[in-house]
Amino acid sequence: MDTEITDKTSAVAGGIDPRVQNTRGLILYDDQCVVCRRLRSKVNRTLTSKGFVFYSLHEWRETHPETSANEMALALPDGHMLGGAEAFLYLCRRVWWLWPFAVIAGLPGVRVLTRAGYRWFAARRYRFGCHCEGEAGQCNLTKRDN
């Protein structure tokens, strides 16, 4: 096994981030999104047992501002980054009960729909699972800067 760490071409500026080392990947998720936090709680045990670590996308962007805040991302230990639907499908392929979804969603015609569906949801994620904090119990849907 090659133990030398080399700087590979990737979306991670400056090489491999030390937070990714000794993991199978760093799952960068929006910890300010209610739905994202709920999904994390559902799959946390499964994915952490596989060696993945959850990390705040917003904290990650403090040192990696080139990373999009519009979608989840997966920082891999070899320095590569996956974003959005590609990151989601990568994770699904590593969980036996999500693997069939990954196969179907990854089919040529379906993959385009999977990506479009992911982008649609990600752009509207703050509208789902909203806490009613506005006046008279209305949902406070202020646009957040990404």
DAWO-V232068 format. One line per field, one symbol per residue. ss: DSSP state (h for helix, s for strand, l for the rest). phi: phi as a letter, one per 30 degrees, with the letter a starting at -180 (. if undefined). psi: psi as a letter, one per 40 degrees, with the letter a starting at -180 (. if undefined). A space follows every 10 residues. Layout:
BEGIN
ss: ???
phi: ???
psi: ???
END
This chain:
BEGIN
ss: llllllllll llllllllll llllsssssl lllhhhhhhh hhhhhhhhhl lssssshhhh hhhlllllll llssslllll ssshhhhhhh hhlllhhhhh hhhhhllhhh hhhhhhhhhh hhhlhhhlll llllhhhlll llllll
phi: .dcdccdcda dddijddddd dibdlcdcbd dccdddddde ddcedddddc jdbdbdddde ddcbddddcd adbbccddjd bcbhddddde dedcbedcee dddddcdedd eddddddddd dddcdddcid ddcddhiddd cddcdc
psi: hhehhihihi ehheahhded ifieihhhig eehddddddd ddedddddee eihiihdddd edegeehhee iiihhieeei iiibdddddd ddeehdeedd dddddeiddd dddddddddd ddeedeeifi hgeaifeihg fihih.
END
